[in-house]
């Protein structure tokens, strides 16, 4: 289910509401100007809300924008285009620095005005505009639902910015640092090689220096490895697509990892809906799938079963990795895709973040569903290119 469909279903918005709002439009439209005027008068009366606006011309322009907005609220068409426009309007408010809590009061202002309008207008005229079977109370319900949708999308805009920054800020900091340390690290490596050569040339017992040099080299390589992983992560993922057989791909992965699976006492079962071919970057996706598989094995320290379900649909391919391990708390689920978040000793916390980036480069999505004690399911959706 896409996000807009999910929001609609959550607030209980149905086609019935869409039809009703459209039929109400001629009844409520004559009141739009008053609604808008009241809206801005109230906002301007509040010092902090007023502070978001830059001047009277802007407010004049916004009065028109809000009337257009109201017209589309009662426009009867609530499709993906509607959702996109609303998301854009939401972003405008984040960008002007409006704090999210203002949205609740503002939407309530609009809501209350429509409740009053619908109650004030003679019951008969509302009933006429609606179908015989609809009572005026149901009109209010439909207005409530569409405004709930509007409010949800507004709040969602703040969430989206937060989520984006949650990923982008650590990535930007880490990349900056990785660039800074790359040259000094290489220089240390070079100096170490020179030192080793000099020591070998001198009459020094190798037992004295070799263990030290070796320890330093190992640590250096570890930091250099991490550094290049970070720099790799910062690069855009370039994908090269070609037709691939996903069943074959999973059989190959299973063969290549059979020893690891056996060692962990894990059975891997592949369930497929039939022959599945997809235009994708086979190598990059293999990296994603191996990462998810390894995670699943690690989530089951006592062993268990991993089921990989591959489902070819018209819109794309869904691959689920289902383990029967310990599951995750909601707080953990919220963090696992974060860069550098790891619960494993020696883990870098880059694997899942890069897996998601690769899937998104295919215009797809990578999500997780999990409950403590009930195992975890990672779902990869890869759309078919149009
Ligand atoms: C129910 C709540 C609200 C709705 C439906 C709404 C609607 C809109 C719309 C349709 C736009 C035009 C966006 C565009 O096409 O570029 C807009 C912009 C804006 N809104 Fe709101 N708004 C709401 C709440 C608020 C509140 C509470 C404030 C301030 C306290 C506010 C301040 C602004 C500002 C500053 C802009 C940017 C204007 C510009 O581009 O110069 N809005 N709003």
Boltz pocket constraint, residues with backbone or C-beta under 6 A from the ligand:
constraints:
  - pocket:
      binder: B
      contacts: [[A, 43], [A, 48], [A, 49], [A, 50], [A, 52], [A, 53], [A, 54], [A, 58], [A, 62], [A, 65], [A, 66], [A, 69], [A, 88], [A, 89], [A, 92], [A, 93], [A, 96], [A, 98], [A, 102], [A, 103], [A, 106], [A, 107], [A, 110]]
      max_distance: 6.0
